[in-house]
């Protein structure tokens, strides 16, 4: 039986309404509302929806980067409690790697690539030859070991995203999370990174959670899809079924908004 690697139940996140905060009122606005989600080990799950639909809020809660107003998150059978100390979540950091949208902003310009990629190894106190592992993972993502001495500004956008991928998998996590990891790249580079992600999934036996506004990317990479609107899940299921036979009106509207060329 396939393991459920991530399980969220009744996940809710409210924020103080901006105007209410200014006037000292206790009004709240929902960022996420009663979301249930299960991610099987080895699967690739795409989370789609318009800006403000709650995609990134969901990811932050799954990764223990924020605390839910209500509901629970379990990863590999353990409860995620973001209220604990940073050390108390080392097990979660060890199990997960994340790639963000902007490949330049996510890399410290003052650190060389070797330090950037190897940071999780030192932060999580992972044993072994760490410098050798950095060299190994740089070559795994299509770079060269000697690039470890260079700095982020010396690389193109596509190379920087490869560096971000190397950092995300250097500690051999079970789960790779991408929060719009391709949207800052041009079409050609995007295709290269997609192929790289697919290869890394197979080589490292990774479970993938991919947040994207690009439905084409999700269709090519993910076997399951979750459609979000206004902080709620409106539809989820196998990618082919949801995208070819959508049941929710919002999903149909989302698919209809994809630009197409006339025949």
C-alpha positions in Angstrom: 0.0 0.0 0.0 1.4 3.4 -1.0 2.3 5.7 1.9 0.4 9.0 2.4 3.4 11.3 2.8 1.6 14.5 3.3 -1.9 14.8 5.0 -3.7 18.1 5.7 -7.1 18.1 7.4 -9.3 21.1 7.9 -6.4 23.5 7.2 -7.5 27.1 7.7 -5.5 30.3 7.9 -7.1 33.7 8.7 -5.3 37.1 8.7 -6.4 40.4 10.3 -8.3 42.5 7.8 -6.1 45.5 6.9 -8.8 48.1 7.6 -9.9 46.3 10.8 -6.3 46.4 12.1 -6.1 50.1 11.5 -9.2 50.7 13.5 -8.5 48.2 16.2 -11.3 45.8 15.2 -11.0 42.0 15.4 -12.2 41.3 11.8 -10.4 38.5 10.0 -10.0 37.7 6.3 -9.5 34.1 5.2 -6.3 33.1 3.4 -7.2 29.4 3.5 -10.4 27.8 4.4 -11.0 24.1 5.5 -8.6 22.5 3.0 -8.1 18.7 3.0 -5.1 17.3 1.0 -3.4 14.0 0.7 -0.1 13.5 -1.2 1.0 9.9 -1.8 4.7 9.0 -1.7 6.2 9.1 -5.2 3.4 11.2 -6.7 3.5 14.6 -8.3 0.8 17.0 -7.3 0.2 20.3 -9.0 -1.7 23.2 -7.2 -3.2 25.7 -9.6 -5.4 28.7 -9.3 -5.4 32.5 -9.9 -3.2 34.9 -7.8 -4.6 35.1 -4.3 -6.3 31.7 -4.4 -4.3 30.4 -1.4 -1.7 28.3 -3.2 1.4 29.8 -1.5 -0.4 30.0 1.9 -1.1 26.2 1.6 2.6 25.5 0.8 3.8 27.6 3.8 1.6 25.6 6.1 2.6 22.3 4.7 6.3 23.3 5.2 5.8 24.6 8.7 6.7 28.1 7.7 3.4 29.4 9.1 0.9 28.3 11.8 -2.6 27.4 10.8 -5.6 29.1 12.5 -7.2 25.6 12.5 -6.5 22.2 11.2 -3.5 19.9 11.1 -0.6 18.9 8.8 1.2 15.6 9.0 4.3 14.7 7.0 5.5 11.1 7.0 3.1 10.4 10.0 4.5 13.2 12.2 2.5 16.3 13.1 3.9 19.6 11.9 3.9 22.2 14.7 5.3 25.6 13.5 5.0 27.0 17.0 8.0 25.0 18.2 11.7 25.9 18.0 13.6 25.8 14.7 15.5 22.7 15.9 12.2 21.0 16.7 11.4 21.1 13.0 14.8 19.8 11.8 13.1 16.5 10.9 10.7 18.4 8.5 13.5 20.4 7.0 15.4 17.2 6.4 12.4 15.7 4.7 11.7 18.6 2.4 13.4 20.9 -0.1 11.9 24.0 -1.7 12.6 26.0 -4.9 11.1 29.5 -5.0 9.9 31.7 -7.9 12.8 34.1 -8.3 16.1 32.2 -8.7 18.2 35.3 -7.9 16.3 36.7 -4.9 16.5 33.2 -3.2 20.3 33.1 -3.4 22.4 35.2 -1.0 24.7 37.4 -3.3 27.4 37.5 -0.6 27.9 33.7 -0.5 29.6 31.6 -3.2 27.7 28.8 -4.8 29.4 26.1 -2.7 28.2 27.7 0.5 24.7 28.3 -0.8 24.2 24.7 -2.0 25.8 23.2 1.0 24.0 25.3 3.6 21.3 22.6 4.4 24.1 20.1 5.1 25.6 22.3 7.8 22.3 23.7 9.1 20.8 20.2 9.5 24.1 18.7 10.8 24.2 16.0 8.1 27.2 13.7 8.4 29.6 12.9 5.6 31.9 14.7 3.2 29.8 17.8 2.7 32.0 19.5 0.1 32.1 16.3 -2.0 28.3 16.1 -1.8 28.1 19.8 -3.0 30.3 19.0 -6.0 28.2 15.8 -6.7 24.9 17.6 -6.7 26.1 20.5 -8.9 27.1 18.0 -11.6 23.7 16.2 -11.1 21.8 19.4 -12.0 24.0 20.0 -15.1 26.6 22.4 -13.7 30.3 21.8 -13.0 32.0 21.3 -9.6 34.4 24.2 -10.1 31.4 26.6 -10.2 31.2 26.2 -6.4 33.7 29.1 -6.1 31.6 31.5 -8.1 28.8 33.9 -7.0 25.1 34.1 -8.0 25.6 37.3 -10.2 27.9 35.3 -12.5 25.1 33.0 -13.6 22.1 33.2 -16.0 18.5 32.8 -14.7 18.4 29.2 -15.8 21.7 28.4 -14.1 20.6 30.1 -10.9 17.5 27.9 -10.9 19.7 24.9 -11.3 21.6 26.1 -8.3 18.4 26.5 -6.3 17.4 22.9 -7.3 20.8 21.7 -6.2 20.4 23.3 -2.8 16.8 21.9 -2.5 18.0 18.3 -3.0 21.5 18.3 -1.5 20.4 16.8 1.8 18.4 14.1 -0.1 14.9 15.0 1.0 11.8 12.9 0.3 9.7 15.9 -0.8 10.5 18.6 -3.4 8.3 21.7 -3.3 8.3 24.2 -6.1 6.5 27.5 -5.5 6.2 29.0 -9.1 9.7 27.8 -9.8 9.5 28.4 -13.6 7.5 31.6 -14.0 10.7 33.9 -14.0 12.3 31.9 -16.8 11.9 32.1 -20.6 10.2 29.3 -22.5 13.4 27.5 -23.7 15.0 27.5 -20.2 11.7 26.5 -18.6 11.6 23.4 -20.8 15.2 22.5 -19.7 14.3 22.9 -16.0 11.2 20.8 -16.5 13.2 18.0 -17.9 15.7 18.3 -15.1 13.0 18.1 -12.5 11.6 15.0 -14.1 15.0 13.4 -14.1 15.7 14.3 -10.5 12.4 12.9 -9.4 13.3 9.6 -10.9 16.9 9.6 -9.7 16.1 10.7 -6.1 12.7 9.0 -5.8 11.1 12.4 -4.9 7.5 13.3 -4.2 6.7 16.6 -5.9 4.4 19.4 -4.9 4.3 22.0 -7.6 2.5 25.4 -7.3 2.0 27.0 -10.7 -0.3 29.3 -12.6 0.9 27.6 -15.8 -1.6 24.8 -16.4 0.5 23.4 -19.2 3.4 22.8 -16.8 1.2 21.0 -14.4 -0.3 18.9 -17.2 3.2 17.8 -18.3 4.7 17.1 -14.9 1.9 16.2 -12.4 -0.2 13.1 -12.1 -2.6 14.8 -9.6 -4.0 18.3 -9.6 -5.6 20.5 -7.0 -7.6 23.5 -8.1 -7.9 26.4 -5.6 -10.1 29.5 -5.5 -10.5 32.1 -2.7 -8.6 29.8 -0.2 -10.7 26.7 -0.9 -10.1 23.6 -3.0 -12.8 23.5 -5.6 -11.7 20.4 -7.4 -8.9 17.8 -7.2 -8.1 14.4 -8.7 -6.0 12.8 -11.5 -4.6 15.5 -13.8 -6.0 14.1 -17.0 -9.5 13.7 -15.6 -9.6 17.2 -14.0 -8.1 19.1 -17.0 -10.0 17.2 -19.7 -13.3 16.6 -17.9 -13.5 19.4 -15.3 -16.5 19.2 -13.0 -16.3 22.6 -11.2 -17.4 25.8 -13.0 -14.3 27.6 -11.8 -12.0 24.9 -13.3 -13.8 25.2 -16.6 -13.4 29.0 -16.5 -9.7 28.7 -15.6 -9.1 26.3 -18.6 -11.1 28.5 -20.9 -8.8 31.5 -20.0 -5.7 29.7 -21.5 -4.7 31.6 -24.7 -4.7 29.5 -27.8 -3.7 30.2 -31.4 -6.4 30.0 -34.1 -6.3 26.9 -36.3 
